[in-house]
Amino acid sequence: KFGAIINVKLMYSTDGGTTYPEGNTIIASTPADNLSYSWTIPDAIGNTVKVKIIDLGDATVFDESDANFRIKGSVNLTSPNGGNTWIVGESRNITWTKNGTFANVKLEYSTNGFLDELQTVTIASSTPAADLSYPWTVPDAIGTTIKVRISDVNDNTVVDTSDTNFTIKGSLTLTSPNGTEVWIVGESRNITWTKTGTIANVKLEYSMDGGNTYPNLIIASTPGAAGSYPWTVADAIDTDIRVRVSDAADSSVYDTSNADFTIKGSLTLSAPNGGESWVVNSSHNITWTKTGTMSTVKLEYSTNGFSDELQTVTIIASTDATGTPPGSYSYSWTIPDAIS
């Protein structure tokens, strides 16, 4: 300033200085000698803003901005803001805060942290800025370098992105065996699952301790899209079996049987199997086959076709079932005096 000016008035215009309405008064009076005034920028978004300073003692003494300046809003993305892990197909809220009155925002995501705009995908071309939230069905864009960007629809310089990368993962749901099933050693059973997201291959394993550990590999890699794998049930006789399916490329994406299921062996009696006539005190071989590791078997006979357990007689309480040849076993029986 030049001269003895005591106080000044500060005003702003949103039409390039054509008008300075009283409602746009920044301060009605402030000491001229301060040569500065701290102004909290108003919500007057526009490109044709000017400020005017006026001597309170003489309104003909004034000055204004030589050219227009700009006031713009700001937006701050709050979620996802980095470090999140979101799952394909689930609904997640993209959230933000803002300063200033602007109508709509645009939402986009990138699978490479916006390093290459060719990989930028629009989530919503326009959604109300005042909502401060947008429900997003997480896309099949599995990766670890995902970012979201929010911008003013009418001014793409008003923008914010996730501070750091976040992760999108697929998911797997094991549907069978899922608990309480009884499967037999050697039979073919389908392990089945569903998935969300593009998971190329899955790994299948089983546990014999209720899911505490999974040291037993079924298959290291089988197509995830198949949703099914024919398993020849392992010789793992137990009652606390579980199966685990996992993404072959990301072991953190997995699911297991909800509860324990059972694997049992099987026995097939081959002789006597009906129609034979065996003579008292003669010697005949009782023969059988089995699947699964069973060390011993019990042999019994009934004279009424096992319709009454009271007439069941033990031939031998325990006899070896681990001999050779594998899968074919026998016991030499001296036929009792049980004519029938």
C-alpha positions as CSV (number, residue, x, y, z in Angstrom):
1,K,0.0,0.0,0.0
2,F,0.9,3.6,-0.4
3,G,-0.3,6.3,1.9
4,A,-2.0,6.4,5.2
5,I,-4.7,3.8,4.8
6,I,-6.0,2.5,8.1
7,N,-8.4,-0.4,7.3
8,V,-9.3,-2.3,4.2
9,K,-12.2,-4.5,3.2
10,L,-11.7,-7.7,1.3
11,M,-14.3,-9.2,-1.1
12,Y,-14.4,-11.9,-3.8
13,S,-16.1,-12.3,-7.1
14,T,-17.2,-15.5,-8.9
15,D,-17.9,-13.8,-12.2
16,G,-14.4,-12.5,-13.1
17,G,-14.8,-9.3,-11.2
18,T,-18.1,-8.2,-12.8
19,T,-19.8,-8.1,-9.4
20,Y,-18.7,-8.2,-5.8
21,P,-21.9,-8.9,-3.9
22,E,-21.9,-8.1,-0.1
23,G,-22.5,-11.8,0.5
24,N,-19.0,-12.4,-0.9
25,T,-17.3,-10.2,1.8
26,I,-14.2,-11.9,3.1
27,I,-13.6,-9.5,5.9
28,A,-15.5,-6.2,6.4
29,S,-12.5,-4.5,8.1
30,T,-8.9,-5.5,8.8
31,P,-5.8,-3.3,9.5
32,A,-4.2,-2.3,6.2
33,D,-0.7,-2.4,7.8
34,N,-1.0,-6.1,8.3
35,L,-0.5,-6.6,4.5
36,S,-2.0,-10.1,4.8
37,Y,-5.2,-11.9,5.8
38,S,-5.7,-15.6,6.4
39,W,-8.7,-16.6,4.4
40,T,-10.6,-19.9,4.8
41,I,-11.5,-20.6,1.2
42,P,-15.3,-20.7,0.7
43,D,-17.3,-23.3,-1.1
44,A,-17.3,-21.2,-4.3
45,I,-16.1,-23.6,-6.9
46,G,-15.3,-22.0,-10.2
47,N,-12.7,-20.8,-12.7
48,T,-13.5,-17.0,-12.7
49,V,-12.7,-16.0,-9.1
50,K,-11.1,-12.6,-8.2
51,V,-10.4,-10.9,-4.9
52,K,-10.8,-7.1,-4.4
53,I,-9.2,-5.0,-1.7
54,I,-10.9,-1.6,-0.8
55,D,-9.8,1.3,1.4
56,L,-12.5,1.7,4.0
57,G,-11.9,5.4,4.1
58,D,-12.1,5.9,0.3
59,A,-13.9,3.3,-1.8
60,T,-12.2,4.7,-5.0
61,V,-8.9,3.4,-3.7
62,F,-9.0,-0.4,-4.5
63,D,-7.3,-3.1,-6.4
64,E,-8.3,-6.6,-7.6
65,S,-6.7,-9.7,-8.9
66,D,-5.0,-9.1,-12.3
67,A,-6.6,-12.3,-13.7
68,N,-9.0,-14.9,-12.7
69,F,-8.0,-17.7,-10.3
70,R,-9.6,-20.9,-9.4
71,I,-11.4,-22.4,-6.4
72,K,-11.9,-26.2,-6.6
73,G,-13.2,-28.8,-4.2
74,S,-11.3,-31.8,-2.9
75,V,-12.1,-35.5,-2.4
76,N,-10.4,-38.0,-0.2
77,L,-10.8,-41.8,-0.8
78,T,-11.1,-43.5,2.6
79,S,-11.8,-47.1,1.5
80,P,-10.2,-49.1,0.0
81,N,-7.1,-47.2,0.9
82,G,-4.5,-49.9,0.8
83,G,-3.7,-53.2,2.6
84,N,-7.3,-54.4,2.2
85,T,-8.2,-57.9,1.0
86,W,-11.5,-58.1,-0.8
87,I,-13.1,-61.2,-2.3
88,V,-14.5,-61.5,-5.8
89,G,-18.3,-61.2,-5.8
90,E,-18.8,-59.8,-2.4
91,S,-20.3,-56.3,-1.8
92,R,-17.9,-53.7,-0.4
93,N,-18.5,-50.0,0.1
94,I,-16.1,-47.6,-1.5
95,T,-16.1,-44.6,0.8
96,W,-14.8,-41.0,0.6
97,T,-15.0,-37.5,2.1
98,K,-15.1,-34.3,0.3
99,N,-14.8,-30.5,0.5
100,G,-16.9,-28.2,-1.6
101,T,-20.2,-28.6,-3.5
102,F,-19.8,-30.7,-6.6
103,A,-22.6,-33.0,-7.9
104,N,-21.1,-36.3,-8.9
105,V,-18.0,-38.3,-8.8
106,K,-16.5,-41.0,-11.0
107,L,-15.1,-44.2,-9.6
108,E,-12.5,-46.4,-11.3
109,Y,-10.1,-49.2,-10.5
110,S,-6.8,-50.4,-11.8
111,T,-5.1,-53.7,-11.6
112,N,-1.6,-52.2,-11.8
113,G,-1.9,-49.3,-9.4
114,F,-2.7,-46.9,-12.3
115,L,0.7,-47.3,-13.8
116,D,-1.0,-47.9,-17.2
117,E,-4.3,-46.2,-18.0
118,L,-5.0,-49.0,-20.5
119,Q,-5.8,-51.2,-17.5
120,T,-8.2,-48.7,-15.9
121,V,-11.7,-49.9,-15.5
122,T,-14.8,-47.7,-14.8
123,I,-16.8,-48.7,-11.7
124,A,-19.3,-45.9,-11.9
125,S,-19.2,-43.1,-14.5
126,S,-21.2,-40.9,-12.3
127,T,-22.6,-41.3,-8.7
128,P,-23.7,-38.6,-6.3
129,A,-20.7,-37.1,-4.5
130,A,-22.8,-36.3,-1.4
131,D,-23.5,-40.0,-0.8
132,L,-19.9,-40.5,0.4
133,S,-20.3,-44.2,-0.3
134,Y,-20.8,-46.6,-3.3
135,P,-21.7,-50.3,-3.0
136,W,-19.3,-52.2,-5.2
137,T,-19.6,-55.8,-6.2
138,V,-15.9,-56.8,-6.3
139,P,-15.0,-57.8,-9.8
140,D,-13.1,-60.8,-11.0
141,A,-9.8,-58.9,-11.0
142,I,-7.6,-61.1,-8.9
143,G,-4.3,-59.5,-8.0
144,T,-2.2,-57.7,-5.4
145,T,-1.7,-54.3,-7.1
146,I,-5.3,-53.0,-7.1
147,K,-6.2,-49.3,-6.5
148,V,-9.4,-47.4,-6.7
149,R,-9.6,-43.8,-8.0
150,I,-12.3,-41.2,-7.3
151,S,-12.6,-37.9,-9.2
152,D,-15.1,-35.0,-9.8
153,V,-17.1,-35.8,-12.9
154,N,-16.7,-32.2,-14.1
155,D,-13.1,-31.7,-13.0
156,N,-10.7,-34.6,-13.2
157,T,-8.0,-32.6,-11.4
158,V,-10.1,-33.1,-8.2
159,V,-9.0,-36.6,-7.6
160,D,-7.7,-39.1,-5.1
161,T,-6.6,-42.7,-5.2
162,S,-5.9,-45.5,-2.7
163,D,-2.8,-44.6,-0.8
164,T,-1.3,-48.1,-1.4
165,N,-2.3,-51.2,-3.3
166,F,-4.9,-53.6,-2.0
167,T,-5.7,-57.2,-2.9
168,I,-8.6,-58.9,-4.7
169,K,-8.8,-62.7,-4.2
170,G,-11.1,-65.4,-5.4
171,S,-12.8,-67.9,-3.1
172,L,-13.4,-71.6,-2.9
173,T,-16.1,-73.6,-1.2
174,L,-15.7,-77.3,-0.7
175,T,-19.1,-79.0,-1.2
176,S,-18.2,-82.6,-0.9
177,P,-17.1,-84.3,1.3
178,N,-18.3,-81.7,3.8
179,G,-18.8,-83.9,6.9
180,T,-20.6,-87.0,8.1
181,E,-20.1,-88.9,4.8
182,V,-18.9,-92.5,4.9
183,W,-16.6,-93.4,2.0
184,I,-15.0,-96.7,1.3
185,V,-11.3,-97.4,0.5
186,G,-10.8,-97.9,-3.2
187,E,-14.1,-96.6,-4.5
188,S,-14.3,-93.6,-6.8
189,R,-15.9,-90.5,-5.2
190,N,-16.1,-87.0,-6.6
191,I,-14.6,-84.2,-4.5
192,T,-16.6,-81.1,-5.5
193,W,-16.3,-77.4,-5.0
194,T,-17.5,-74.0,-6.2
195,K,-15.5,-70.9,-6.8
196,T,-15.6,-67.2,-7.4
197,G,-13.1,-65.6,-9.6
198,T,-10.7,-66.9,-12.2
199,I,-8.8,-69.6,-10.3
200,A,-6.9,-71.7,-12.9
201,N,-6.0,-74.7,-10.8
202,V,-6.7,-76.1,-7.4
203,K,-4.8,-78.4,-5.0
204,L,-6.5,-81.2,-3.1
205,E,-5.3,-82.6,0.2
206,Y,-6.7,-84.7,3.0
207,S,-6.3,-84.7,6.8
208,M,-6.5,-87.6,9.2
209,D,-6.6,-85.5,12.4
210,G,-9.7,-83.5,12.0
211,G,-8.1,-80.7,9.9
212,N,-5.2,-79.9,12.2
213,T,-2.7,-80.8,9.5
214,Y,-3.0,-81.7,5.8
215,P,0.1,-83.7,5.0
216,N,-1.6,-86.0,2.5
217,L,-1.7,-84.9,-1.2
218,I,-4.6,-86.0,-3.4
219,I,-3.5,-84.0,-6.4
220,A,-1.1,-81.0,-6.7
221,S,-3.0,-79.3,-9.5
222,T,-6.3,-79.9,-11.3
223,P,-8.5,-77.4,-13.2
224,G,-10.4,-75.1,-10.8
225,A,-13.2,-74.5,-13.3
226,A,-14.0,-78.3,-13.4
227,G,-15.5,-78.1,-9.9
228,S,-15.0,-81.8,-9.4
229,Y,-12.3,-84.4,-9.1
230,P,-12.7,-88.2,-9.2
231,W,-10.8,-89.5,-6.1
232,T,-10.0,-93.1,-5.6
233,V,-10.6,-93.1,-1.9
234,A,-7.3,-93.6,-0.1
235,D,-6.4,-96.4,2.3
236,A,-6.8,-93.9,5.2
237,I,-9.3,-95.7,7.5
238,D,-10.4,-93.3,10.2
239,T,-13.3,-91.3,11.5
240,D,-11.8,-87.8,11.5
241,I,-11.0,-87.2,7.8
242,R,-11.3,-83.8,6.1
243,V,-10.5,-82.6,2.6
244,R,-9.0,-79.2,1.7
245,V,-9.2,-77.5,-1.6
246,S,-6.9,-74.5,-2.2
247,D,-5.8,-72.3,-5.1
248,A,-2.7,-73.9,-6.5
249,A,-1.3,-70.4,-7.1
250,D,-2.3,-68.9,-3.7
251,S,-2.5,-71.2,-0.7
252,S,-4.3,-68.5,1.4
253,V,-7.4,-69.1,-0.8
254,Y,-8.9,-72.4,0.5
255,D,-11.8,-74.2,2.1
256,T,-12.1,-77.4,4.0
257,S,-14.8,-79.9,4.9
258,N,-17.0,-78.3,7.5
259,A,-16.9,-81.4,9.7
260,D,-15.2,-84.8,9.9
261,F,-16.2,-87.7,7.6
262,T,-15.3,-91.3,7.7
263,I,-13.2,-93.6,5.5
264,K,-13.9,-97.3,6.0
265,G,-12.4,-100.5,4.5
266,S,-14.6,-103.2,3.0
267,L,-14.9,-106.9,3.2
268,T,-16.3,-109.3,0.6
269,L,-16.9,-113.0,1.7
270,S,-16.3,-115.2,-1.3
271,A,-16.8,-118.7,0.3
272,P,-19.1,-120.0,1.6
273,N,-21.3,-117.6,-0.4
274,G,-24.4,-119.7,-0.7
275,G,-25.4,-123.1,-2.3
276,E,-22.5,-125.0,-0.8
277,S,-22.9,-128.4,1.1
278,W,-20.2,-128.8,3.6
279,V,-20.0,-132.0,5.7
280,V,-19.6,-132.0,9.5
281,N,-15.9,-132.4,10.5
282,S,-14.6,-131.8,7.0
283,S,-12.2,-128.9,6.4
284,H,-13.0,-126.0,4.2
285,N,-11.5,-122.6,3.6
286,I,-13.5,-119.6,4.4
287,T,-12.2,-117.0,1.9
288,W,-12.6,-113.2,1.6
289,T,-11.2,-110.2,0.0
290,K,-10.8,-106.7,1.5
291,T,-10.0,-103.1,0.7
292,G,-8.1,-101.0,3.2
293,T,-5.6,-101.8,5.9
294,M,-7.3,-104.1,8.4
295,S,-4.9,-106.2,10.5
296,T,-7.4,-108.8,11.8
297,V,-11.0,-110.0,11.1
298,K,-13.6,-111.9,13.1
299,L,-15.4,-114.9,11.7
300,E,-18.9,-116.1,12.8
301,Y,-21.6,-118.4,11.6
302,S,-25.4,-118.5,12.2
303,T,-27.8,-121.4,11.7
304,N,-30.7,-119.0,11.0
305,G,-29.2,-116.7,8.5
306,F,-28.3,-114.1,11.2
307,S,-32.0,-113.4,11.8
308,D,-31.3,-113.9,15.6
309,E,-28.0,-112.8,17.0
310,L,-28.5,-115.2,19.9
311,Q,-27.8,-118.0,17.6
312,T,-24.6,-116.5,16.2
313,V,-21.5,-118.5,17.0
314,T,-17.9,-117.3,16.9
315,I,-15.6,-119.3,14.6
316,I,-12.6,-117.2,15.6
317,A,-12.5,-113.9,17.4
318,S,-9.5,-112.7,15.5
319,T,-7.5,-114.0,12.6
320,D,-4.8,-112.4,10.5
321,A,-5.9,-110.2,7.6
322,T,-2.5,-109.0,6.5
323,G,-1.1,-112.0,4.7
324,T,-0.5,-112.8,1.1
325,P,-1.6,-112.7,-1.6
326,P,-2.8,-109.1,-1.2
327,G,-6.6,-108.8,-1.3
328,S,-7.3,-112.6,-1.0
329,Y,-7.5,-114.2,2.4
330,S,-8.6,-117.5,3.9
331,Y,-9.2,-119.4,7.1
332,S,-9.3,-123.2,7.4
333,W,-12.5,-124.2,9.1
334,T,-13.4,-127.6,10.5
335,I,-17.2,-127.8,9.9
336,P,-19.0,-127.9,13.2
337,D,-22.0,-130.2,14.1
338,A,-24.5,-127.5,13.1
339,I,-26.6,-129.5,10.6
340,S,-29.0,-127.2,8.8
